[in-house]
Amino acid sequence: LRCGMRSTKCQLLVTSLCVMLLGLSIATLSTVTHYGLRFTLISNVSLDTNTYKVIHHTAFYFGICLSMTLILAALLSSAATVRESQCLTAMGFFCFALAFCGLIPAACWRYTHSTEVEDSMMDVYDFVYEEVRRNTSSFRKHELTAIHEAFLCCGKRSPFGDTTDVDTKTCPPDQVHNEGQDCLREIQDFLKKHMDFVFSLLGIAIGFTVYGMFLTSFLWFSIHFSSNLYRKGKYILR
């Protein structure tokens, strides 16, 4: 039993280190997603009726809470391993379970709403583009120019292949002359790569949280039975 406990403690320490790195990665990704130039531009331009702003803020706060839960689970598990404390082990298991309950809905939402973020972001661009096309003196012109510079794209491709006045006035010079990328396609490709990375990170985090729950539960039972075996057969003379 003591040999199995030592093996479990080593595995739990390694798992805790990996979970802490995952928590820091999720926190970094959430911060970059929230304060990144491309995401911030679209969020500032989007209307209240568009779902992107809600998704943008919700993803940030969810990611921060999830990362804090994972880091706390890693710290508690490490402390429980060193001190062989049943209380700390139970608290570590609870944090792993809490993180698991948050990761599963997030992964399911990403799978069932795979194009919602992309569609909402492209809707924002469509709105700004049409506003500028109808009124070139609108303040939306500066916002459209900023989007073109951030995504390194130029307008929307016409089936006739011509360039509108909007593209000429709001696109970077090199994009206009070299027939730059279609912004709708560029936004879609950028978000697809970003969301695929997020989904992969969620999958890895789910695997480590499940393994962490298994190790913490095994360690708790090991400590419990080891303590009982240590007391067994001892007597007190009065």
Salt bridges, closest charged atoms under 4 A:
GLU84 OE2 - ARG2 NH2 3.67
GLU84 OE2 - LYS9 NZ 2.96
GLU116 OE1 - HIS113 NE2 3.84
ASP126 OD1 - LYS156 NZ 3.05
GLU130 OE1 - ARG133 NH2 2.66
GLU130 OE2 - LYS156 NZ 3.17
GLU131 OE2 - ARG134 NH2 2.89
GLU143 OE1 - ARG140 NH1 2.87
ASP196 OD1 - ARG110 NH2 3.63
ASP196 OD2 - LYS192 NZ 3.28
